[in-house]
Amino acid sequence: MQKELTTLFTGRQVISLGTVMSTNSYMADLLKMRVMPEGTLLKAAIQSAGRGQGESTWFSEKSKNMLLSFAFFPRFLLARDIFLLNKAYSLGIFDYVSSRLGPGVKIKWPNDIYWEDKKVSGILIENQINSSAVIQSILGIGLNVNQESFPDYLTNAVSMSMVLGKDLELEEEILDLCNCLEGRYLQLKREEHKELNADYLNVLYRYEEWHPFSANENSFSGKIMGIDPSGKLIVKRTMG
């Protein structure tokens, strides 16, 4: 059965590109030049300079994976609650990936998607805020779908097809991702903050488990106990 897009707005307008330096950068430039509907999706076959969190880059073979950016305008969200947007996006991608790969899927703080101990998706969120609200949000998603191998330096990368043992129809999978994303975005719009917070913690990678951590060049054993309102990890040390 052919998959269908069931959203109100997410992915209803699509811009398709061949090669682009960065889908997020391209989307940001478009938004400076013209007004676009909320949920506009920009997708590319390959990025020549894909960006991840901080200084990291995103590697993908041509036409094998999802390289996407969405434009959202969550003016309903107070600036102080901006990490809830991260939770909604992460959970939307989690919902999609876990529907394919099962219970081994987790969210690694703040917003990577893991299958067991391997990374299947990364997210880059770029927001514009004023003194009170979030004016604009660009959600960039790199999701490994059909890639069969990765460079040696990407030691913990995995694709959905590597887990499932078969290739997926990329365009149909994007439709399902859009459906999942909008579900969580509308949940945020309905101010279901407690539900989002609980769901995020429930699927957080290594939540309430002892593992090595590092902070301020110090290494220690710790356990994730929660997330503060600004999005920072609350970690309990073995020594208190």
N, C-alpha and C positions, 0 to 999 in steps of 0.2 A: 504494500500500500504506500502510495506516495505521501511524503510528509507535507504538512501544511503549516503556514505561518498563522498563528492564532492571536497575535498581539494587536493592541490598539494602535501603537505607534512605533515600537522598537523594531528596526529593520524594515520598515515599510518603504523608506526611501534608501536606495543603495547606490553607492558610487564605487565602481570597480576599476582598479588600476592594475597595470602589469608590474613594473618595477618602480619602487618609491624608496626614498631614503628612510623615512619613518612615517607610518600611518598617523601617529599622533601629531607629528609636526605638520603634516599635510592637512590634517583636519583643523588644526589651530589656524593655519593660514587661510583656509576656506571660511572659517567663522569670522575672521577679520574683514573679509570681503563681502560676505552676503549672509542674509538670514536663512537658516535652515530649520526644517522641522525637527522637533525633539525626537530622539531615537534614530536619527540618520546614521546609517552604517557605511563606513568606508572600508573596503577590503582590497588587499593586494596579493599578487602571486608571490612576490619576493620583496624583501627590504634590503637595501644596500647598507643601511646604518640603523638597524633596529635597536631600540633602546629599552633597557630594563630599569629596575630601581637603582638610584644612585648613579654610579659610573659604569654599571654593567651593560652588556650588549645582549641582543637576542639573535640566536643563530637558527636559520630554517632553510631547508631545501625548497626550491621553487615548486609551487603548486602542490605541496605535500601537506601543509598545515594551515591552521587558521591564523591569519595576520590581519587583525581587525581593530578599528577604532569606532566608538560610538559617541555621539553628541547628546548630552542630557542637560536639562536646565532645572535643577532642583531648588528653585527659589523658595520652596516651602520649608527648606531645611535650614535651621539656624547654624551660623558659622561655628558655634561652640560644639555642635553635634556632628561635625564633619566626618568623624571616623565611622559613624553609622552608615555613611555612604560606602565606605570601604567594605563594611560587613555585608551590606546588601549586594554589592557587586560580587564579592567573593562567594557568597552563598548561592547566587545565581549560577555561577560557573561550577561550583561544587555540585549543585543539583543536577546540572547537565552531565558532568563527567561521571558522577556516581551512578546515574541511571544507566550508564554504559559499562562501567568497570566494577561496580558493586561496593561492598563495605570497606575495601582497602583504601578508599579515597579520603583524604583529610585536607584541611586548610592549614598551611604552615604560615605562622604569623609573619608579616601582616596579611599577605594575600596570595601567596603561591599555592598552587594546587598540587598535592602529592598523591601518588599511588604507592602505597607502602612507604619505602624510603627514597623514592625517586620522583623527580619533578616532571610533571606533565604539562603545567601551564604557569605562566607568569603574567602579572598585571602591572600596568603603569597608569596611574590615575593623576591627572593634572587638572586642578580646580582653580577657578577664579572666585574670590569671595569679596564682599564688602564688609562693612563694620558689623552687619547683622546676619547676613544670609549667604548661601552658596549661589552664585549667579550662573555659573557655567561649569560643566564637568565633562572632560574628555576621558573616556575609558578605553585604554589600549589593552588588547588581549593577544598574547602569543600562546597558541595551544597546539601541542604536538599531536597530530592526528594519524598521518600515514607514513611518517618518516621511519625508515628501517634501521638507520644507524646514525651515530653522532660522533663528532670529533672526540679524540681521546681526552681533551681537557674538560669535556662535559661529562664527568664521571657518573653523575646521578640523574641524567636525562633519560626519559622514556616517552614513548608515544602510545596512543590508544591502540593502534594496530599491533604494536609489539606485545601488548598485554592480551589482546583478543585473538591474535593469530590470523587476522584478516583485515583487509582495507575497508574503509568506510567511504560512503559517498559524501564528499566534502560539502557540497552545496546544501544537501539535505540536513547534514549535521548542524550547519550554521543556523538553519531555521529553528531547530530544536533549542539551540543555545539562546537565540533571541527570545523564544517563548519563556525559558527559564529566567533569563535576566529580567524581563519585564515583570514577571510574577513577584520577584523580590523587590524591585523598584517600587511597585505599587503597594507592597506591604510597608515599605518605608514611608510612602506618601500618606498612608492611612495611620501613621504614627504608631505602628505596632513595634515599638522600640524594645520592649521587654522580650517579645518573641524572637526578634532578630538577635538580641544579645544572647539569649539562651541557646538558640540554634548554632550560633557562631562558636560558643564555648563547647558545645556538644560534639562538634566535629573538628576541634582544634588539634593539630598535630602535637603529640607528646603532652597533652594537657594532664596535669596532676601525675606526671611520671618524672622520676629522677633521671636527669641527663646532664652532661657537661654543658656549661655556658661560659661565655666570656663577655666582660664589660670593662671599659676603661683599662684595657690591656691586662686585666686579671682574669684568670680562669677559675671556675668553681663549679661544684655540683649543685644543681638547683631543680626546683619543680615549679612549673607554671601554675599559678593559682587563680589568675584572672587577667582582665584587661581594664585599665583605668579609663575614664571618660575621654581622655585625649588620644587613646589608642596605644598607650605604652603597656608593655608586659609587666605584670606583677609576679615576681619570682621569689619563692622561698628558698633560702640557702640552708644547707645542712647544719650550719653553725648558727642559724637563726637570722 
